[in-house]
Amino acid sequence: MVTQMTVSLSKIYGMDIYTSDAKYIGKVNDVILNMETGEAVRILTKPLTRIDSNTKELIQKHSVLFRRVKSISDMILVQK
């Protein structure tokens, strides 16, 4: 069963992100959207200020796939 989650992007900026085993990942700093579907793809813990040769590395090291999000309330809980 797939659960749909609807939340305003402005609500999640600055929220803490934790894994399901209580490991702190960071704070929401930016979100990557799929402009065709309007869905969030990744949550970044570092700002994405420009696209350059370091962008891929920044995304790999400092982001979480949105499909891993299990819950959003006072914090964001992601699957390990």
C-alpha positions in Angstrom: 0.0 0.0 0.0 1.4 3.4 -1.0 0.6 6.3 1.3 0.4 9.8 -0.3 1.8 12.6 1.8 0.9 16.2 1.1 2.8 19.0 2.9 3.7 22.6 2.0 7.3 23.0 1.1 7.5 26.1 3.1 6.6 24.1 6.2 9.5 21.7 5.9 12.4 24.2 5.4 14.6 24.2 8.5 13.0 20.9 9.9 15.4 18.3 11.4 15.8 15.1 9.5 16.3 11.8 11.5 16.5 8.1 10.4 14.1 5.6 11.8 16.9 4.5 14.2 17.2 8.1 15.6 20.3 9.1 13.7 20.4 12.9 13.0 21.0 13.6 9.3 20.6 17.4 9.2 18.2 20.2 8.5 16.1 20.8 5.4 18.0 23.4 3.4 16.6 22.9 -0.1 14.3 20.6 -2.1 14.7 19.3 -5.6 11.4 19.0 -7.5 10.4 17.1 -10.6 9.0 20.0 -12.6 6.9 17.7 -14.8 5.1 16.0 -12.0 5.4 18.6 -9.3 6.7 16.0 -6.9 9.6 16.4 -4.5 12.5 14.2 -5.5 15.3 15.0 -2.9 15.7 16.9 0.3 19.0 18.6 0.7 20.8 19.4 3.9 23.1 21.9 2.2 22.1 24.8 -0.1 22.2 24.2 -3.8 23.4 27.7 -4.9 24.6 26.9 -8.4 25.0 24.0 -10.8 28.7 23.1 -11.5 31.1 20.2 -11.4 30.6 19.7 -7.7 26.8 19.5 -7.8 26.6 15.7 -8.2 28.9 15.2 -5.2 26.9 17.7 -3.1 23.6 15.9 -3.9 25.0 12.5 -3.2 26.6 13.4 0.1 24.0 15.9 1.4 20.6 14.7 0.4 17.9 12.2 1.1 15.6 10.7 -1.5 12.1 11.9 -0.8 10.7 8.5 -1.4 12.5 7.4 1.9 10.4 9.9 3.9 8.1 8.0 6.3 6.6 10.8 8.3 6.6 14.6 8.5 5.4 16.2 11.7 7.7 18.1 14.1 10.6 16.5 12.3 11.1 14.4 9.2 11.6 10.7 9.7 13.3 8.8 6.9 13.8 5.1 6.3 17.4 4.1 7.0 
